[in-house]
């Protein structure tokens, strides 16, 4: 991983120092306003009276409420998006993957260091490893066995480019949610209504690729496409499809076997669903033996190995032990050939996480704008309450007490806005999908498009730690923008304040 530059380190340090200074200043002002007031019991009721004396103060409260609610809802949606994406990606890829580097096969070509059985033997009894399974990943064109017009192919042909995932069903169940994917769609699973109606599960979950006997008596293999892909291509259960791919040229191979485009006919034995739109729209499950036969790979029985852990919190310890054993057995050359699912999707996760941070910063400016309104409101209040301030000073109120009154007014309005915003934010977050469906059905306003976000529902996940940070920063902003009007009020000369009375 690249180390940050000196300029980045300096900027981060300066930002941290500035933030710490702002927080300490706000805390000092709160302490000053709270503990330097000698008649606090009389100050608080007066602050509440000032805060509730004008209807315009409601605008400041509503501004803070909208900003807090927007922050809570957006951050919760981003949290849910990240968590749901991680869950679905991890479910499809498993906790960890072993990607051995190929070695020379002696004929100018390449092969993997050993077959899957050697890796099984090397990893037997490894701590924290619950299961491993081979996978054979390849790509090709999935062509429906029906007459397709020129323009149909030109407009929808890109959907025929699929990922062929060769698996061993018995072993794959230990590292992924294969049984759930192949089973019926449960009522509580968030699947689009059209796909729910179109979906047809496999006949036998235990043997999803069981060969079918066609009328001509020739056995053929079976394939299980994702439900989204099946819907896009109009595939139905029992239909025959053709898979066309490209077999790269191996040095030393016969001319007729090099750089060819082999094909194979498969039966659609059913469909699978994962709730991950991207995966369901481009993946076709087949048996490993099918891909071996298609690509004439008699020596390669996998391209990667999926690893399931007993607890993902032990991922680093497990990766270290797996790398150590495979290096000792000379089945890998570098520890980097053992990767977690987060390593394989690091750029995507980092991009989404950065977007969450940027959205939080941008939306926090809504709170800053609301505190500007609070600043203007308190400034107007000080001007309007000049006579009251003069009377309080004449009766013996100290500058600290007058300062505390107006700071308390700002804090009270900020806290009221926070309470309203927190309530509104929680209600929206907990009922987000219901609100989205209501707006879609009643007004045709679609807030969430699964084809864009590659998820089939609008996810949300509330993090109370983040909510606490939002509320704390809002109070800090409210206190900071209450200080200047409060100082103005505390510095008023009683004689000048009452000279017109």
C-alpha positions as CSV (number, residue, x, y, z in Angstrom):
1,X,0.0,0.0,0.0
2,X,1.4,3.4,-0.9
3,X,2.4,5.7,2.0
4,X,0.7,9.1,2.0
5,X,2.9,12.0,0.9
6,X,4.4,14.6,3.3
7,X,1.9,17.2,2.1
8,X,-1.1,14.9,2.8
9,X,0.3,14.1,6.3
10,X,0.7,17.8,7.0
11,X,-2.8,18.7,5.8
12,X,-4.3,15.9,7.9
13,X,-2.4,17.0,11.0
14,X,-3.5,20.6,10.4
15,X,-7.1,19.6,9.9
16,X,-7.0,17.5,13.1
17,X,-5.5,20.3,15.1
18,X,-8.1,22.8,13.8
19,X,-10.9,20.4,14.6
20,X,-9.5,19.8,18.1
21,X,-9.2,23.5,18.6
22,X,-12.8,24.2,17.6
23,X,-14.1,21.4,19.8
24,X,-12.0,22.6,22.8
25,X,-13.2,26.2,22.3
26,X,-16.8,25.1,22.2
27,X,-16.4,23.0,25.3
28,X,-14.7,25.8,27.1
29,X,-17.6,28.1,26.2
30,X,-20.1,25.5,27.5
31,X,-18.2,25.2,30.7
32,X,-17.9,28.9,31.0
33,X,-21.6,29.5,30.4
34,X,-22.6,26.6,32.7
35,X,-20.3,27.1,35.7
36,X,-19.6,30.8,35.8
37,X,-23.3,31.6,36.3
38,X,-24.1,32.2,40.0
39,X,-27.8,32.3,39.8
40,X,-28.4,29.5,37.3
41,X,-31.9,28.8,38.6
42,X,-33.0,32.2,37.5
43,X,-31.1,32.2,34.2
44,X,-32.6,29.0,32.7
45,X,-36.2,30.1,32.9
46,X,-35.3,33.4,31.4
47,X,-33.5,31.7,28.5
48,X,-36.5,29.5,27.9
49,X,-38.8,32.6,27.9
50,X,-36.6,34.4,25.4
51,X,-36.4,31.3,23.1
52,X,-40.2,30.9,23.0
53,X,-41.1,34.5,22.8
54,X,-40.9,34.9,19.0
55,X,-42.4,32.7,16.3
56,X,-39.4,33.4,14.0
57,X,-37.3,31.2,16.3
58,X,-39.1,28.2,14.9
59,X,-37.3,28.7,11.6
60,X,-33.9,28.1,13.3
61,X,-35.3,25.0,15.0
62,X,-36.7,23.6,11.8
63,X,-33.4,24.4,9.9
64,X,-31.4,22.4,12.5
65,X,-34.0,19.6,12.4
66,X,-33.9,19.3,8.6
67,X,-30.1,19.2,8.6
68,X,-29.9,16.6,11.3
69,X,-32.6,14.4,9.7
70,X,-31.0,14.6,6.3
71,X,-27.6,13.6,7.8
72,X,-29.1,10.6,9.7
73,X,-31.1,9.3,6.7
74,X,-28.3,9.7,4.1
75,X,-25.6,8.2,6.3
76,X,-27.9,5.3,7.3
77,X,-28.6,4.7,3.6
78,X,-24.9,4.7,2.8
79,X,-24.2,2.4,5.7
80,X,-26.9,0.0,4.5
81,X,-25.6,0.2,0.9
82,X,-22.0,-0.7,2.1
83,X,-23.2,-3.4,4.5
84,X,-25.5,-5.0,1.9
85,X,-22.9,-4.8,-0.8
86,X,-20.4,-6.4,1.5
87,X,-22.8,-9.2,2.5
88,X,-23.8,-10.0,-1.1
89,X,-20.2,-9.8,-2.4
90,X,-18.9,-12.0,0.4
91,X,-21.8,-14.4,-0.1
92,X,-20.8,-14.8,-3.7
93,X,-17.0,-14.9,-3.3
94,X,-16.7,-16.5,0.2
95,X,-14.4,-15.2,2.9
96,X,-11.1,-15.8,1.2
97,X,-9.7,-16.8,-2.2
98,X,-6.6,-18.7,-3.2
99,X,-5.3,-17.6,-6.6
100,X,-2.1,-19.6,-7.4
101,X,0.3,-18.3,-10.0
102,X,0.7,-20.6,-13.0
103,X,4.0,-22.4,-13.6
104,X,5.5,-23.7,-16.8
105,X,4.2,-27.0,-18.1
106,X,7.5,-27.8,-19.9
107,X,6.0,-27.3,-23.4
108,X,6.1,-23.5,-23.4
109,X,2.6,-23.3,-21.8
110,X,1.4,-22.9,-18.2
111,X,-0.4,-24.9,-15.6
112,X,-1.2,-24.5,-11.9
113,X,1.3,-25.9,-9.4
114,X,-1.0,-28.9,-8.5
115,X,-4.6,-30.2,-8.6
116,X,-7.2,-29.3,-6.0
117,X,-6.6,-32.5,-4.0
118,X,-3.0,-31.3,-3.1
119,X,-4.4,-28.0,-1.7
120,X,-7.0,-30.0,0.3
121,X,-4.2,-32.1,1.8
122,X,-2.0,-29.1,2.6
123,X,-4.9,-27.2,4.3
124,X,-6.3,-30.1,6.2
125,X,-6.7,-29.1,9.9
126,X,-5.8,-25.4,9.3
127,X,-7.1,-23.3,12.2
128,X,-10.2,-21.2,11.5
129,X,-10.7,-22.8,8.1
130,X,-14.2,-24.3,7.9
131,X,-14.3,-25.4,4.3
132,X,-12.7,-25.0,0.9
133,X,-14.1,-25.5,-2.6
134,X,-12.7,-25.3,-6.2
135,X,-14.0,-23.0,-8.8
136,X,-13.4,-22.8,-12.5
137,X,-14.1,-19.3,-13.8
138,X,-14.4,-18.7,-17.6
139,X,-16.3,-16.4,-19.9
140,X,-18.3,-17.0,-23.0
141,X,-21.5,-16.2,-25.0
142,X,-24.7,-17.8,-23.9
143,X,-26.9,-18.1,-27.0
144,X,-30.6,-19.1,-26.6
145,X,-31.6,-21.9,-28.9
146,X,-34.1,-19.8,-30.8
147,X,-34.2,-17.8,-33.9
148,X,-32.7,-14.3,-33.2
149,X,-32.9,-11.5,-35.7
150,X,-30.0,-9.3,-36.6
151,X,-31.2,-6.2,-34.7
152,X,-32.2,-8.3,-31.6
153,X,-28.6,-9.5,-31.3
154,X,-27.2,-6.0,-32.0
155,X,-29.3,-4.4,-29.3
156,X,-29.3,-7.1,-26.6
157,X,-26.2,-9.1,-27.5
158,X,-24.1,-7.7,-24.7
159,X,-26.3,-9.5,-22.2
160,X,-25.2,-12.8,-23.8
161,X,-21.6,-12.3,-22.6
162,X,-21.7,-14.2,-19.3
163,X,-19.4,-15.5,-16.6
164,X,-19.3,-19.3,-16.5
165,X,-18.7,-20.4,-13.0
166,X,-17.8,-24.0,-12.7
167,X,-18.4,-25.4,-9.3
168,X,-18.7,-28.7,-7.4
169,X,-22.1,-28.4,-5.7
170,X,-21.3,-30.6,-2.7
171,X,-18.2,-28.5,-1.8
172,X,-19.6,-25.2,-2.9
173,X,-22.3,-25.4,-0.3
174,X,-19.7,-25.1,2.4
175,X,-18.3,-21.8,1.2
176,X,-21.3,-19.9,-0.2
177,X,-25.1,-19.8,0.1
178,X,-25.6,-22.1,-2.9
179,X,-28.5,-24.0,-1.3
180,X,-30.3,-20.7,-0.7
181,X,-29.6,-19.5,-4.2
182,X,-31.1,-22.6,-5.8
183,X,-34.1,-22.9,-3.5
184,X,-37.5,-21.2,-3.7
185,X,-37.8,-17.4,-3.2
186,X,-39.0,-16.8,0.3
187,X,-41.7,-14.2,1.0
188,X,-39.4,-12.0,3.0
189,X,-36.7,-11.9,0.3
190,X,-36.5,-8.7,-1.7
191,X,-36.9,-9.9,-5.2
192,X,-38.5,-7.8,-8.0
193,X,-42.1,-8.9,-8.6
194,X,-41.4,-9.7,-12.3
195,X,-38.5,-11.9,-11.4
196,X,-40.4,-13.6,-8.6
197,X,-43.1,-14.6,-11.1
198,X,-40.6,-15.7,-13.7
199,X,-38.3,-17.7,-11.4
200,X,-38.2,-21.5,-11.6
201,X,-35.9,-23.4,-9.2
202,X,-33.9,-26.5,-10.1
203,X,-35.6,-29.8,-9.7
204,X,-33.0,-31.3,-7.4
205,X,-30.9,-28.9,-5.1
206,X,-28.5,-31.7,-4.3
207,X,-27.7,-32.3,-8.0
208,X,-28.5,-29.1,-9.8
209,X,-26.5,-30.1,-12.9
210,X,-27.9,-33.6,-13.2
211,X,-27.8,-34.6,-16.9
212,X,-31.0,-34.7,-18.8
213,X,-31.8,-37.3,-21.5
214,X,-33.0,-35.6,-24.7
215,X,-35.2,-37.3,-27.2
216,X,-32.3,-38.2,-29.4
217,X,-30.9,-40.2,-26.6
218,X,-27.6,-38.3,-26.3
219,X,-26.7,-37.1,-22.8
220,X,-25.9,-33.4,-22.3
221,X,-25.0,-31.1,-19.4
222,X,-27.1,-28.6,-17.6
223,X,-26.7,-24.9,-16.7
224,X,-28.3,-22.7,-14.0
225,X,-28.4,-19.0,-15.0
226,X,-29.2,-16.1,-12.7
227,X,-32.8,-15.2,-12.7
228,X,-32.1,-11.7,-14.0
229,X,-30.1,-13.1,-16.9
230,X,-32.8,-15.6,-17.6
231,X,-35.4,-12.9,-17.7
232,X,-33.3,-10.7,-20.0
233,X,-32.7,-13.5,-22.5
234,X,-36.1,-15.1,-22.2
235,X,-34.7,-18.4,-21.0
236,X,-37.1,-21.0,-19.5
237,X,-36.6,-24.1,-17.6
238,X,-35.8,-27.1,-19.9
239,X,-34.7,-24.9,-22.8
240,X,-31.5,-25.7,-24.6
241,X,-28.8,-23.0,-24.9
242,X,-25.5,-22.9,-26.7
243,X,-22.3,-21.7,-25.0
244,X,-19.6,-20.4,-27.3
245,X,-16.2,-19.4,-26.0
246,X,-12.6,-19.0,-27.0
247,X,-9.8,-21.4,-26.1
248,X,-6.4,-19.6,-26.1
249,X,-3.5,-21.0,-28.1
250,X,-1.0,-23.0,-26.0
251,X,2.6,-23.1,-27.2
252,X,3.4,-26.6,-28.6
253,X,-0.3,-27.4,-29.2
254,X,-1.5,-28.8,-32.5
255,X,-2.6,-26.2,-34.9
256,X,-6.2,-27.4,-35.1
257,X,-6.5,-27.2,-31.2
258,X,-5.0,-23.7,-30.8
259,X,-6.9,-20.5,-30.7
260,X,-10.2,-22.3,-31.4
261,X,-13.8,-21.3,-30.5
262,X,-15.3,-24.4,-28.9
263,X,-19.0,-24.6,-28.2
264,X,-21.3,-26.8,-26.1
265,X,-25.1,-27.3,-25.7
266,X,-26.6,-27.2,-22.3
267,X,-30.0,-27.6,-20.7
268,X,-31.4,-24.9,-18.4
269,X,-32.2,-27.0,-15.4
270,X,-33.4,-24.0,-13.3
271,X,-32.4,-20.6,-12.1
272,X,-30.7,-19.1,-9.1
273,X,-31.2,-15.9,-7.2
274,X,-28.8,-14.0,-4.8
275,X,-30.5,-10.6,-4.5
276,X,-27.4,-9.1,-6.0
277,X,-28.5,-7.6,-9.3
278,X,-25.1,-7.5,-10.9
279,X,-24.3,-11.2,-10.1
280,X,-27.7,-12.5,-11.1
281,X,-27.5,-10.7,-14.5
282,X,-24.2,-12.1,-15.8
283,X,-23.5,-15.4,-14.1
284,X,-24.2,-19.0,-15.2
285,X,-23.5,-21.9,-12.9
286,X,-22.2,-25.1,-14.5
287,X,-20.2,-28.0,-13.2
288,X,-16.5,-28.0,-13.3
289,X,-16.4,-31.0,-15.5
290,X,-18.4,-29.2,-18.1
291,X,-15.9,-26.4,-18.4
292,X,-13.0,-28.8,-18.4
293,X,-14.6,-30.7,-21.3
294,X,-15.4,-27.4,-23.1
295,X,-11.8,-26.1,-22.8
296,X,-10.1,-29.4,-23.1
297,X,-8.4,-28.9,-19.7
298,X,-7.6,-32.3,-18.4
299,X,-4.9,-31.1,-16.0
300,X,-6.6,-28.0,-14.6
301,X,-9.5,-28.8,-12.3
302,X,-9.9,-25.2,-10.9
303,X,-8.8,-21.6,-11.4
304,X,-9.3,-20.4,-7.8
305,X,-10.1,-21.9,-4.5
306,X,-12.8,-20.4,-2.2
307,X,-12.2,-20.6,1.6
308,X,-14.8,-20.3,4.3
309,X,-13.7,-19.3,7.8
310,X,-15.4,-20.2,11.1
311,X,-15.3,-16.5,12.0
312,X,-14.2,-13.7,9.7
313,X,-12.7,-11.8,12.7
314,X,-9.9,-14.4,12.4
315,X,-9.2,-13.6,8.8
316,X,-5.7,-12.2,9.3
317,X,-4.6,-15.1,11.4
318,X,-6.2,-17.6,9.0
319,X,-4.6,-15.9,6.0
320,X,-1.1,-16.1,7.7
321,X,-1.5,-19.8,8.4
322,X,-2.9,-20.6,5.0
323,X,0.0,-18.7,3.3
324,X,2.5,-20.4,5.5
325,X,1.3,-23.9,4.7
326,X,0.9,-23.4,1.0
327,X,4.4,-21.8,0.8
328,X,5.9,-24.7,2.6
329,X,4.2,-27.1,0.2
330,X,5.2,-24.9,-2.8
331,X,1.6,-24.5,-3.9
332,X,1.9,-20.7,-4.0
333,X,4.9,-18.5,-4.6
334,X,3.8,-15.3,-2.8
335,X,1.6,-14.7,0.3
336,X,-0.4,-12.2,-1.8
337,X,-1.9,-15.2,-3.7
338,X,-4.1,-15.7,-0.6
339,X,-6.6,-12.8,-0.5
340,X,-9.7,-11.9,1.5
341,X,-12.9,-10.8,-0.3
342,X,-12.1,-7.3,0.9
343,X,-8.7,-7.4,-0.8
344,X,-10.4,-8.4,-4.1
345,X,-12.9,-5.6,-3.8
346,X,-10.8,-2.9,-2.1
347,X,-11.2,-0.2,-4.7
348,X,-15.0,-0.6,-4.7
349,X,-15.3,-0.6,-0.9
350,X,-13.0,2.4,-0.6
351,X,-14.9,4.3,-3.3
352,X,-18.2,3.8,-1.6
353,X,-16.7,4.6,1.8
354,X,-15.2,7.9,0.5
355,X,-18.6,8.8,-1.0
356,X,-20.2,8.3,2.4
357,X,-17.6,10.7,4.0
358,X,-18.0,13.3,1.2
359,X,-21.8,13.2,1.6
360,X,-21.5,13.6,5.3
361,X,-19.3,16.6,4.9
362,X,-21.5,18.2,2.3
363,X,-24.7,17.6,4.2
364,X,-23.2,18.9,7.4
365,X,-23.1,22.3,5.7
366,X,-26.9,22.2,5.9
367,X,-26.5,22.2,9.6
368,X,-24.0,25.1,9.3
369,X,-26.5,27.0,7.3
370,X,-29.1,26.4,9.9
371,X,-26.7,27.7,12.6
372,X,-26.2,30.8,10.5
373,X,-30.0,31.3,10.8
374,X,-29.6,30.7,14.5
375,X,-26.8,33.4,14.6
376,X,-29.1,35.9,12.8
377,X,-32.0,35.1,15.0
378,X,-29.9,35.6,18.2
379,X,-28.5,38.8,16.8
380,X,-32.0,40.2,16.2
381,X,-33.0,39.0,19.7
382,X,-30.2,40.9,21.3
383,X,-31.2,44.1,19.5
384,X,-34.9,43.6,20.5
385,X,-34.0,42.7,24.1
386,X,-31.7,45.6,24.7
387,X,-34.2,47.1,27.2
388,X,-34.5,43.8,29.0
389,X,-30.7,43.4,29.2
390,X,-30.5,47.0,30.6
391,X,-33.0,46.1,33.3
392,X,-31.3,42.9,34.2
393,X,-27.9,44.8,34.5
394,X,-29.6,47.4,36.6
395,X,-31.0,44.7,38.9
396,X,-27.5,43.3,39.4
397,X,-27.1,40.6,36.8
398,X,-23.5,40.1,35.9
399,X,-22.1,40.0,32.4
400,X,-21.5,36.2,32.8
401,X,-25.2,35.7,33.6
402,X,-26.4,37.7,30.6
403,X,-23.9,35.8,28.5
404,X,-25.3,32.5,29.8
405,X,-28.8,33.6,29.1
406,X,-28.2,34.0,25.3
407,X,-25.9,31.0,25.0
408,X,-28.6,29.0,26.7
409,X,-31.1,30.3,24.2
410,X,-28.9,29.1,21.3
411,X,-28.3,25.8,22.9
412,X,-32.0,25.3,23.7
413,X,-33.0,26.0,20.1
414,X,-30.2,23.7,18.8
415,X,-31.3,20.9,21.1
416,X,-34.9,21.3,20.2
417,X,-34.0,21.1,16.5
418,X,-31.8,18.0,17.2
419,X,-34.7,16.3,19.0
420,X,-37.1,17.0,16.1
421,X,-34.5,16.0,13.5
422,X,-33.6,12.8,15.3
423,X,-37.2,11.8,15.5
424,X,-37.8,12.6,11.9
425,X,-34.6,10.9,10.8
426,X,-35.3,7.7,12.7
427,X,-38.9,7.5,11.3
428,X,-37.7,7.9,7.7
429,X,-34.8,5.5,8.2
430,X,-36.9,2.8,9.7
431,X,-39.7,3.1,7.1
432,X,-37.6,4.0,4.0
433,X,-38.8,1.2,1.7
434,X,-42.4,1.8,2.6
435,X,-42.0,5.5,1.9
436,X,-40.3,4.7,-1.4
437,X,-43.1,2.4,-2.5
438,X,-45.8,4.9,-1.5
439,X,-44.2,7.7,-3.5
440,X,-43.7,5.3,-6.5
441,X,-47.3,4.0,-6.4
442,X,-49.1,7.3,-5.6
443,X,-47.0,9.9,-7.5
444,X,-44.8,7.8,-9.8
445,X,-41.7,9.2,-8.0
446,X,-39.0,6.4,-8.1
447,X,-36.3,7.2,-5.6
448,X,-34.4,3.9,-6.0
449,X,-33.7,2.2,-9.3
450,X,-32.2,-1.3,-8.7
451,X,-30.8,-1.4,-12.3
452,X,-28.6,1.6,-11.4
453,X,-27.5,0.6,-7.9
454,X,-27.3,-3.2,-8.6
455,X,-29.4,-3.9,-5.4
456,X,-33.0,-5.0,-5.3
457,X,-34.1,-2.8,-2.3
458,X,-33.1,0.5,-0.7
459,X,-30.9,-0.6,2.2
460,X,-30.4,1.4,5.5
461,X,-28.4,0.7,8.6
462,X,-28.5,3.0,11.6
463,X,-25.2,3.4,13.5
464,X,-25.8,5.0,16.9
465,X,-22.2,6.0,17.2
466,X,-22.5,8.1,14.0
467,X,-25.8,9.5,15.3
468,X,-24.0,10.6,18.5
469,X,-21.3,12.3,16.5
470,X,-23.8,14.1,14.4
471,X,-25.7,15.4,17.4
472,X,-22.5,16.4,19.2
473,X,-21.1,18.3,16.3
474,X,-24.5,20.1,15.9
475,X,-24.4,21.2,19.5
476,X,-20.9,22.4,19.0
477,X,-21.9,24.4,16.0
478,X,-24.9,25.8,17.8
479,X,-22.8,26.9,20.8
480,X,-20.1,28.5,18.5
481,X,-22.7,30.6,16.6
482,X,-24.4,31.6,19.9
483,X,-21.2,33.1,21.4
484,X,-20.9,36.3,19.5
485,X,-24.5,37.5,20.0
486,X,-24.2,36.5,23.7
487,X,-21.0,38.5,24.1
488,X,-22.7,41.6,22.4
489,X,-25.5,41.3,25.0
490,X,-23.1,40.9,27.9
491,X,-21.2,44.0,26.9
492,X,-24.2,46.4,26.6
493,X,-23.9,49.4,28.8
494,X,-27.0,49.6,31.1
495,X,-27.2,53.4,30.9
496,X,-27.2,53.4,27.1
497,X,-29.7,50.5,27.1
498,X,-32.2,52.4,29.2
499,X,-31.6,55.9,28.0
500,X,-34.8,56.1,26.1
501,X,-36.9,54.6,28.9
